[in-house]
Amino acid sequence: MIDYQGVSYAYSGDDAVLRNITDHVKKGEFVAVIGHNGSGKSTLAKLTNALFMPTSGKIFVDGLDTSDKNNLLAVRQKAGMVFQNPDNQMVTTIVEEDVAFGPENLGIDPAEIRRRVDEALSAVRMGKFALSAPNTLSGGQKQRIAIAGILAMLPDVIILDEPTAMLDPAGRKDVFETVRRLNREKGITVLFITHFMEEAASADRVIVISDGEIVMNGPPREVFREEARLKELGLALPMPVWLAHRLKEAGVPVGDCTTDEEIADELCRLYLNT
Amino acid sequence: MPIVLEHLTHTYQPGSAMQATAVKDVSLTVQDGEFFCIIGHTGSGKSTLVQHMNGLLQPTSGRVTVNGVDLADKKTRKDIRRQVGMLFQYPEYQLFEETIRADVAFAPKNLGIPPEQIEEHVRKALDKVGLPYDEFAERSPFELSGGQKRRVALAGILATNPSILILDEPMAGLDPASREDILTLIQRLNDEGTTIVMVSHSMDDVARLADRVAVMNGGELFAIGTPDEVFSRSEELLAMGLDVPHAARLSAMLRARGLPVPKGLYLKEQLRDYLVDLYSKKHRSGNA
């Protein structure tokens, strides 16, 4: 679905913030991108959405070259982007109009827009705010509206740049699970940039970026096995992985675990003599 | 220098169609030197509440005093602001000067600290946040990493030598290493005697650091107490859309599956120790 072919990017006159990124994101894959602040994660997101063009190399979204100006609208329709700061994404004075803004611009039938707006709002649990003014919402609520706005466009790919950074735990879980569900049920490909290691642990694949380069790339189970390496990169382990590592060191024969569910299964196996 | 809130109520735009009561009849006291955390879901009134603690907002009814000074008094409010530093969410967006020195000097200058003393304040504040003055003072704040920018913003607050720090989600949006840096820094300030009031969504941080926790829900004070007391009400917290520390969540999951994990394990280290201990006991009795 997304093909990165030796992609580099430099802001004018500066050193490259991304260097020689090569990767293939499969259709329906849920990929988490992690890395320290300033690693180049956000730049990768903006390149994928054709907001920036690669300085060298190519990106193809569903076969479309993002650096071809004729593909611009098609690429952005296929790959919707949710930004970190929701305040920059609100364009109207009523929530449901904001969510409808994208599909309206695509010329979609009004009845279909109505259906999509309702569904998107309920997916982010903001249905009862449909007629509210965005400026009366809290930061977290605004972010959920921004996500609804992208969901309403039913894109092939959703790129989310730290969408949960400002949400409370319930909101964060809500948004993450909504995106995960859309990925599983509708096969939407997801590029999820995050600082929350627990979110990355639930991805199909984790890409670790450091100083503009992909330094680790694989299933969460493999990536999180390398605790020392991650620490060097300014990252940490998801709690269940941390616990499994510590137990193993103390002589408890726990296998690899990445999620709460997995470690709970392992511990039951070990402690309940079943 | 305790912060005392007495029957604090705050209504935005009273009398208009947009009228909204964000904080309802909250009374609490933050003691000198305390590490006091405030939790609550989005829109629960946390931010409104803390903005009363340095007089940025005035109560619709009720009273706020800091060290006995009523913040309704305009004449004394400015003096209190110097003693109560407030760091907003994503404070790095508020950096604006060309050099780090100028940015950090802004607050002390504004609060009337004599010019000849300002440089010394800036130096001390930058040293405190781990950005040595000689190396960083002349650089632009915009060329720093996210974690460093946030430390510059914090230095700007520390430059007025506040005895109370109000922090509204100071770790939001930072990578794990930068989070840890900022947390360690806040903990050190607290160890050195600064009173900390921290709004946070991270229950793991709250469990680890707080002396006491206040839980806001729908603008009201739902609970207040030690982390133990507050997190022992896990079911209620979860029901109101809050989280509990990860170790407590995993413990509950293990209990539900029949493992004898006790309640009251809020830190991952506690859960680890318990499980290691349980395994070795089991192992010994198995061999016997």
HADDOCK unambig.tbl for C-alpha pairs under 7 A between the chains (distance, minus, plus):
assign (segid A and resid 36 and name CA) (segid B and resid 175 and name CA) 5.31 0.50 0.50
assign (segid A and resid 37 and name CA) (segid B and resid 145 and name CA) 6.30 0.50 0.50
assign (segid A and resid 37 and name CA) (segid B and resid 146 and name CA) 5.54 0.50 0.50
assign (segid A and resid 37 and name CA) (segid B and resid 174 and name CA) 6.67 0.50 0.50
assign (segid A and resid 37 and name CA) (segid B and resid 175 and name CA) 5.84 0.50 0.50
assign (segid A and resid 38 and name CA) (segid B and resid 145 and name CA) 5.97 0.50 0.50
assign (segid A and resid 38 and name CA) (segid B and resid 146 and name CA) 6.86 0.50 0.50
assign (segid A and resid 138 and name CA) (segid B and resid 42 and name CA) 6.76 0.50 0.50
assign (segid A and resid 138 and name CA) (segid B and resid 43 and name CA) 6.14 0.50 0.50
assign (segid A and resid 140 and name CA) (segid B and resid 42 and name CA) 6.38 0.50 0.50
assign (segid A and resid 165 and name CA) (segid B and resid 172 and name CA) 6.11 0.50 0.50
assign (segid A and resid 165 and name CA) (segid B and resid 173 and name CA) 5.15 0.50 0.50
assign (segid A and resid 166 and name CA) (segid B and resid 172 and name CA) 6.43 0.50 0.50
assign (segid A and resid 168 and name CA) (segid B and resid 41 and name CA) 5.64 0.50 0.50
assign (segid A and resid 168 and name CA) (segid B and resid 42 and name CA) 5.82 0.50 0.50
assign (segid A and resid 168 and name CA) (segid B and resid 201 and name CA) 5.73 0.50 0.50
assign (segid A and resid 169 and name CA) (segid B and resid 201 and name CA) 6.44 0.50 0.50
assign (segid A and resid 169 and name CA) (segid B and resid 242 and name CA) 6.06 0.50 0.50
assign (segid A and resid 169 and name CA) (segid B and resid 243 and name CA) 5.77 0.50 0.50
assign (segid A and resid 170 and name CA) (segid B and resid 241 and name CA) 5.06 0.50 0.50
assign (segid A and resid 170 and name CA) (segid B and resid 242 and name CA) 6.02 0.50 0.50
assign (segid A and resid 170 and name CA) (segid B and resid 243 and name CA) 7.00 0.50 0.50
assign (segid A and resid 195 and name CA) (segid B and resid 174 and name CA) 6.92 0.50 0.50
assign (segid A and resid 195 and name CA) (segid B and resid 175 and name CA) 5.35 0.50 0.50
assign (segid A and resid 195 and name CA) (segid B and resid 176 and name CA) 6.96 0.50 0.50
assign (segid A and resid 234 and name CA) (segid B and resid 176 and name CA) 6.29 0.50 0.50
assign (segid A and resid 234 and name CA) (segid B and resid 177 and name CA) 4.67 0.50 0.50
assign (segid A and resid 235 and name CA) (segid B and resid 175 and name CA) 6.74 0.50 0.50
assign (segid A and resid 235 and name CA) (segid B and resid 176 and name CA) 5.19 0.50 0.50
assign (segid A and resid 235 and name CA) (segid B and resid 177 and name CA) 5.95 0.50 0.50
assign (segid A and resid 236 and name CA) (segid B and resid 176 and name CA) 5.90 0.50 0.50
assign (segid A and resid 243 and name CA) (segid B and resid 272 and name CA) 6.39 0.50 0.50
assign (segid A and resid 247 and name CA) (segid B and resid 272 and name CA) 6.77 0.50 0.50
assign (segid A and resid 247 and name CA) (segid B and resid 276 and name CA) 6.44 0.50 0.50
assign (segid A and resid 250 and name CA) (segid B and resid 276 and name CA) 6.69 0.50 0.50
assign (segid A and resid 252 and name CA) (segid B and resid 276 and name CA) 6.97 0.50 0.50
assign (segid A and resid 252 and name CA) (segid B and resid 279 and name CA) 6.89 0.50 0.50
assign (segid A and resid 260 and name CA) (segid B and resid 250 and name CA) 6.46 0.50 0.50
assign (segid A and resid 264 and name CA) (segid B and resid 254 and name CA) 6.05 0.50 0.50
